[in-house]
């Protein structure tokens, strides 16, 4: 309604008064409607009508900036996450006349891409990024790696030097800049001519959202954004949309269902695709129909914990080989990920089992392990088809009941040492990371979005924080790319995507320092996020790696490049510099009250940083004071 009313105003089919009446009925404020009137008036002479339901958008005497804005509007893009420079001037100048497209300024390109990543994951829409030249592209690369690893739909637009300066050694010359991101994008190319800008933008947006989605890198020369073209046209998203989800074949469904129906004891593994694109509900239905055990993905895969933690046969992240009473003979890997059946020669699930894998991320399918039945299709549709087929079969109730009993007992067996350890370390000082995770679970809202970048502390979050995305419970976001500095920015992007949800970033102290600039953007846009730092005063995962070598570091207790406590980092003071309140807590008895204050701040619309000093864990933990 709003879009058609806007085009009606632009085309002269509606008066200003009629437009304001329609927008008020659509729930748009008078101030926002007035802004749209002004913007539409400025465009009135330049934009031809878009017939409702189709057609083209024709622009006359338009700059490249205007072409970009009209394309974004046509594709439903409402946010531009950016840190721009001189080459992007033509684009950002055009944004002045597009108040429906919000520019989100970040202080560094890493957090900017992380914001877009979090936003894309929560909305499912393609995010649009704008950074500057070779320098901005290089700064953004680490977080582009993360977006690539997790198939986040995103267009990274980069301003290049003017075409007239190419190969002349101009400042921040942009020859071959596309190659920087080539390995970590679906496509990396440039628009060096105003005539093909609209087509290049459409190609980028379409490819980024096509299954499986991912980042696309588009360079635009400065003179393309600032220059004018007499006439061009934009093909709207409605006539450009990529194909829908990949449907499985009926034979694939039949075969998979038959394999499960014959199984003595099936194992269902909830992979990375399910929390992203659906299938959690369908996997749970199959588990309940068969009485089957469900496992999360391997912890090293760093997949989101979307399956209901409270399910009686859900075991959580796979950290070691699962040892059931009755051996698994059929394994379903639902939603392809980086699951590996072997780590240091020890298979996590029996290789002699029949393995069914379902997913659309080609680079991860059958990667390093055998597969007996591969279904290259949307996991949700495939699992729904399998469940429907199973419902029509005659299954052995006694076998199903035996599986249920054994599966529930197996969950108790897995959870017992976790709960026992929690009780044992509850009163430890420094604060045990197990206790911090358990206290977070008690304190935060049951439907919050939880973004994690705890690295060496992630396991405690997975073991003690409850998730249940499919049933309206907590949603989990995590990055498998490995580039630090993602967590805080991704949490802010999630908040832009879901402003009515409470959003928490659970990050390590090293991770926080890589991406804390996003706090400034949170304050600028009044988007409250709560950051909880698992502060072990070290790059702990790196210490584990050195200790594992059993070399000079382990023998002398001298772990180079690990200690972060001399000088001590005042994370709270740094957050305060961006206008964000916070506190540090180091005593176990003070933790619950501090968490309550952090949660209350978030619920009242105030960002908060809670820095919690926790105990070191793992190899080399006793080498606490030495540093290079």
N, C-alpha and C positions, 0 to 999 in steps of 0.2 A: 504493500500500500504506500509506504513512504517513498520507495524508489519510483513508482509510477507517478506519484504526486510531484516529485522533484522534476521528473522529465516533463510533466505537464506544465510546470511553471517555466522551465527552460524554453519549451517550445511555444509558449504563449497560449496554451490551451486552458490554463488556470490563471485566475487573477491572484494577486498577493493575498487578498482576504480569503479566497477559496482555499488557497494553499495552507494558510494558517489554521483554518477550521479543520482540514483533513489531518494535518500533523498533530493537532491537539487531540483529535480522536484516536490517533495512533500512539498516544502517550508521550509525545515529544514536548519538552518544555518550550515556553514562549521564547526564551532567550536563544535556545538552540535552533528553533525554527527560524528566528530572525537572522541568525548567522547563515543558515542554509539559503534564505531568500537573497542575502547579499552575495553569497558565492554564486548562486544560480544566475543572478542578474549580471554578474561579471562575465559569465560564460555564454549568456543568451545569444550573442551574435556569432559564437564560434562552434557550438555543438548542435549537430542535427539530431532529430528525434530518434529514439530507439523504440520501435514498435513493441508494445507489450508482448512478451513471450518469444521474442526472437529478433532477427535482423542484425544490423551492424551499428556501431557508434562511429559516425563520421566527424572528424575534427578538421577545421579549416584554420589556416594561419596559426598553428599551434606550436609551442616550444616542445622540446623533448621532455622537459619537466612536466608539462601539462599532459602530454601523451602518457607518461608514466603514471601520473595521478589518476587519469581517467581509466587506465588499464587496471590499476589497483582497485578502484571503486567498482569497476565492472566485475571483478573477481571476488568482491566481498571482503577485501583486505581492509581492516580498520586500524591497524597499528603498523608503524614503521619503527623498528628498533635500530638505532643508529649512533654513530660517532663519525661525523662527516668532516670534510675539509673543503678546500677551494674548488676542487674538481666537481664536487657535487652541488655547487651553488645553484645551478639551473633547476635541479630537482627540488631542493628544499625551499627555494623561493616560490615555486609553483604550489607547494603544499599550503601556503598562506590562504589560498582560495578553496581549500578542501578541509573544512573543520571536522568533517566526519572521518578523516584519517588522522589518527593521533600519532605525533612524532614522540618517541620515547628515547630520550637522550641518556646514554651511558658514558661513563668516564674512561672506559677502556674497552677495546673491541672484544676481549674475551668474555666479560660479563654480558656484553650486548648480544653475542651469539647464544650464550647460555639462556638469557631471557627469552629469546625467540624459540629456543629449543623447548623450554618448559611450557611456553604458550602453545606451541604446535602439538605437544604431546597431550595436553589437557583438552584443547579444542578439537583436535583432529584436522585442523585447517592448516594450510600452508602459511608459514610466517615469512615476513619480508624484512630483510636486513640491509642497511646501507652503511658502508664504511669507505675509507679513503685510501686509494692508491696502493702502491706496493707495501707501504708501512702498515696501513690498517689491515690489509689482507694477511700479512705475515703475523701480526698480532692476533688475528682471529683464527689462525689455522688450527691451533690446538683444540679449540672448541668446535671447529668444523669437523675435526676428527671424531669427536664425541657424537655429533649429529649424524655423521655417516655410519658410525658403528651401530646406532640405534634406529636408523631409518627415519629420522625426523624430517618431515616435509618443510623445506626452507629454501628461499631464494636469497643468496648473498649477492647484493648488487654493489659494485665497486666502481668508484669514479676513477677514470684513467686520464692522463694528461691529454691535452688537445691533440687532435690528429696532426695538426701542422707542426707539432713539436716532436713527433715520433722520430727516433734514431738520431736526434740532435743533442742528446745528453742533457735535456732539460731537467729541472729539479724534480726528484722522485719520478724519473722516467718509467714508463709502464710497459716497456717491451717485455713480452713473454710472462706477464704477471699471471695469466691464466694457468700456467704450468704449476704455480704454487699449490693450488688446490686440486689439481687434476686427479690425483690418486684417491681423493676423499670426497668426490662429488659424482653425481650421475652424469653431469656434463659441465664442462668449463669452457666458456667461449666469450666473445665480446660483440657488442653492437657499435660499430664504428661509423654508421651512416644513419642519418635521421629517417631515411626511407624504410629501414628495416627494424627500427626500434620497437614499434608495436608488435611486430611479429616475433622479435627476440624475447620480449617480455612475456608474451603469450606462451611461447615455447618453454620458457623457464618455469612459469607457474604450472603449466600442464604437466611437464615432466616431473617436477618436484612432488606432485600429488599422485602420480601414476603408481600403481602397485608393482613392486613394493616401493614406497615413497623414499625420499632422501633429499639431501641438499643439492642445489644447482648453483653454480658460480657464473654470474653475468657481469662482465666489464662494460662500462659505458664511457665513451670519451667525453671529456668536458664540453666540447663544442657541440656534441650531439644533444646533451641535456639543455644547454643554453640556446642553441640555434633554433630557428623556426623552419617549418615545412608548410608549403601551401595547402596540402590536403593529405590526410591519411585516414585510415579506418581501423577500428578495433573490433575484433571478433569477441563477443562477450563469452563469459564462462559457460553459460547455458548451451552454447554451440561449440564448446571446446572441451567439455568435461572428459576426463579419462574414463576408460571402461570401469564398470563396477567390480565387485569382488569376483575372484576366480572361483567358479563353481566346480565341485568335484563331479566326476562321472559316476553314473549309477553302478557300474561294475566295481569301481573303487570302494564305494559305500558297502556294497554287498560282500566283497571279499574281506574288508576290515571287520565288519560285523560278524562274519562267520569265524574269523580267527579269534575274536574275543569270546564268542559263544562257546567255542571248543576249549578255551583256556582253562587250565587248572587254577592258576592264580595270576591274573593280569596286574601289571603296574602301569599307572597312568602318570605321566610327567607333564606338569603345567609349564610350558616354555614361554619364552619372552614375548611371542606375538599375542598371546591371549589377553593380557592386561591392556595392550595397545589397541587391538582391533576386534576383540570379542572372542568368546568361546569359553569363558570361565563357567558360566551358568550351564552350558551344554556338557562340559567335562564333568561337573559335579553331578549332573543327571545320570551320566553313564556310570560314574563311580557308585552312585546309590542303587542303580539298577543291578549292577553286577556285584555289589559288596566289595568293590576294589579299593586298594590302597592308592593314595595320590601323593606324589612327591613334588616339591618345588624343583626348579632347575638347579644345576650345580652352583654352589656358591661362587666358584670362579667365573661362571657365566655372567654374574652380576645382572640377573634378570629381576624385574619388579616382582614383589611378593603380592600378587593380586588375589590368589585363591583364599577362601575363607579359613583363617587360622583356627577357628573353632570347630571345623569339620572333624568328626570323630576318627577319621582315618587319614587325615592330612598330616604329613611328617615334617613339613617345612623345607627349607633349603637342603639340598643333598650335599652333605659334607664328607660322607664316607659311604662305603658300600652298604646297601640296605640288606639286612639278613632276616628274611621272614621265616616263619615256621615251615611253610610250603614254598618251595622255590618258584620264583617268577618264571613263567614260560612264554608270556606275551607281554611286550612293552610297547606302550603308545607314547611317542614323543610328540606332544601336541603343541604346535607353535614353534617352529624351528629356532634354535638358538646356537650357542657355542658349546653345547653339551658334548663332552668327550667321554667315551666309555673307558678310557685308560688315563691314569695319571701316575707317572713313574712306574708304569708296568702293572698297576693294580686296577683292573676293570671295576667300575662303579656299579654296573648292572651286568648280569650274565650275558656274555656274547653268544652263548648257544641258544638264548631265547629268540623267538620270532619278534622282529622289531618293525613296528609300523611308525612311519614318520609323516607328519602333516605340516605344511607350511608354505610360505611364498618367498622367504628370503633365500634365494638360490645359493648364495655364497656360504650358507650355513648348513644346507641340507646334506645329509650323509657325509658330514665332514669328519673324517678320521674314525668312523665306526660303520659296521655293517647295517644295512637296512633291507628287510625282506619285502616290504610293501611301502613304496613312496607315493604319497598323494600330494601333488603340487597344486594346492587349492587353498582357499580361505578356510582357516581352522574352524571358525564358528559354524559356517555352513556345513562343513564336513562332519564335525562332531554332532551337529543337530541331525544330519542324515543317518549317521551311525546309530544314534540313540533311537530314532524312529524305527529303524530296521530291527534293532534289538527288541523293541517293544512288541513286535509282531512274532517274535520267536518264542518257543517253549524252552525256558531255562530251568535248570535244576535248583529248586529252592533250598535244598539241603546244602548244596555246594556254596550257594550265595551266603547262607547263614554262617557256614564255617569260615568263609572269607571275612565276613563282618567281625566275627569274634577274634580271629587272628589279627586282622588289621587294627582293631581297637586296642588289642593287647600290645601290638607293635608300637603304636603311638605312645602308649604309656611307657614302654621300654625306652623309647627315644627321648621322651620328655623328662623322665625321672632324674637322670644325672644333671640335666639343665637346671631343674628346680632345686635339686640338692646343692649344687654349686652356688646358686643364688642365695640360699639360706646361709651357707657357710661364710660367704664374703659380705653379707649384708651390712655389717657394722665395721668393715675394714676402713682404714684411713691410710692413704688417700682413698677417695670414693671408688668403689669397684665399678667398672663399666657395666657389669651385669645389673647392678642396682640402678645406675642412672637410666638404663634402657627400661627397666621395669617401672621405675617411678614416672618416666615419660608416658608409658602406656596408661598408667593410672590417671595422669594429670590432663592429657590432651583430649580434645573432643572426639567422639566416636566416628564422626564423618569427616575428619580433617584430611587434608592432603599432606603427605609426609615425603619430603625430598631428602635422600640420604647420600652423603659423600663422606662416610666415616672411615673408609679404607680399612685400616686394621681393627676398627671398632664396629664395622658393619655386622659382623656375626652376632654381636650382642643385641643389636636392633632387630635382626631377623628372628632371633630366638625369643625375644621378650615383648616386642611391640606387635599388637594384633592388627591384622588387615582383613578386609572383606569388601573389596571393590564392587563386586557384582551385586551385592545386596544392600548397597548404599552405605557401607562402612568406610573405613579409611582406605585411601588410595595411595599407592606407593610409586614414586618415581626414583629411578637410579640410572646412572650412566655406566655403560660398559666400555667406553672409549679409552679411559685411563688418563685423560688430560685434567689435571687438578684445576680448581677454580670454577667448577660447573655448578655446585650445589646452591649457593646463595642466589646467583643469577637465575637459575632454573626455577627456584622457589618463587622469585618475584614474577617471572613469566607465568607461572601457574596462577599466581594471584591476579594478574591481569586477565587471565582466561576465566577464572572462577572467583570474582570479587566477593562473593557471599560465603566462600569457604574459608575456614582457618587453614593457614599454610605454615608448615614448620620445615626448617632446614636443619637437619642433624648432620653436622660436619666435623671433621677433624681440625685441629689447630692449624696444620699445614694447609689444608684445603681452604680454610677461612681466609688465610692471608693471600691466597691466589686470586680470590674473587670478591673481596669485601667492598670494592667500589660500587657494587650493585646497591648497597645500602643508601647511597646518595640518591640514586634513582627512585628507590622506594619512598624516600622522604619527599622528593620533588613531586611525585604523583600521588602521595598520600595512600600508598598501598602497604598495609601493615603485614609484615612477615615476622615470625619469631625464629631466631637462629639460636640453636643450642650447640655449643662447641664441646666435643669430646676431647679435652685437652690433656694429652699425655706428655706434653712438653718435648715432643720429638717427632722425627719422621720414623715412626715405629716399624712400618712395613719394610723399610730399607734396612733397619737393624736386623730384622728377622732374616733377610736375605744374606747379609754379611755373616751373621752367626751360623747360618746353615752351611756355609763353606767350611766351617771348623778350621779356619786359617788363623792368621795373625790377630785379626780383630777379636775373635772368640777367645784366643789364648791370653791376650793382654788386657781385654776389656776396653780396648781403644777402638771405638766405632766412629770412623770419620764421616762427617757430613750428616750427623743424626741429631745431636743435641740442639734444642731450640730454647734453652732456658738461661742463656748467658750471652747478652743481656736478656732479662725477662721481657716478654712481649705483653703489653697491656692492651689486650683485645677490646676491652670495654672502653678505654680512653679513645682508641681509634674509631670505634663506632660512634662515640660522643662527638668526634670531630665532624661526622656526617649528620649530626643532629639526632642520633638514635640513642635511646637510653639503654641501660643494661647493668649487670652486676656480675661479680665473680664469686663463686662458692667453692669451698674446698673441704668443708666439714660435712660428714654424712648427715648429721642431725639437722643441718640447715637446708638440705636439698629440697625437700617437699615444699617448704614455704617459698623458696626461690622459684621453683617451677610454677607454683600457683600465681606468683606475681607476673611471671613471663606470660602465662596463658591469659591472665586478666588483661594485660597490656594489649595483647593481640586482639582479644574480643572487644576491646574499647577503641580499636583502630589505631594503635600505636605499635610501631616496630620495636623489637626488643632483642638484645643479644645477651644470652646467659652463658658465661664462660665457666665450665665445670672442670676443675682439675681432677683427673682420674688416675688410677693406678696404672702403672706400666704392666704389660703382659708379654709373655712369650720369651724366646731366647734373648739373652743379653739384658734382661730387664734390671739386673742388679748393677749394671754399669751406668749409673745415673748421673755421675758428676763430671766425668772426663769429657773434654771436647778438644778438637784440634786447635 
